[in-house]
Amino acid sequence: MPAPRCRVTNELIREFKRVTGKENLLFRVAEATVDAGDKLVRDTVYPVAPQAMLRDLVAEFKSSGRHISGQ
């Protein structure tokens, strides 16, 4: 596959995998963690925002060029 065609294909895949409902997802994660105390992430966050969805969200954010590194 030629390089330009491959680049376009990869861009289309990224667009297709965009996470919808980000604001709702953020609310659900915040609500779950506020009420969770010291529970583990997998017991608190993953039931309302599956790990794969969070991984896609991180990838989308990084590919947008708006990535903020560290705190």
HUDA-V95876 format. One line per field, one symbol per residue. ss: DSSP state (H for helix, E for strand, L for the rest). A space follows every 50 residues. Layout:
# HUDA-V95876
ss=???
This chain:
# HUDA-V95876
ss=LLHHHHHHHHHHHHHHLLLLLHHHHHHHHHHHHHLLLLLLHHHHLLLLLL HHHHHHHHHHHHHLLLLLLLL
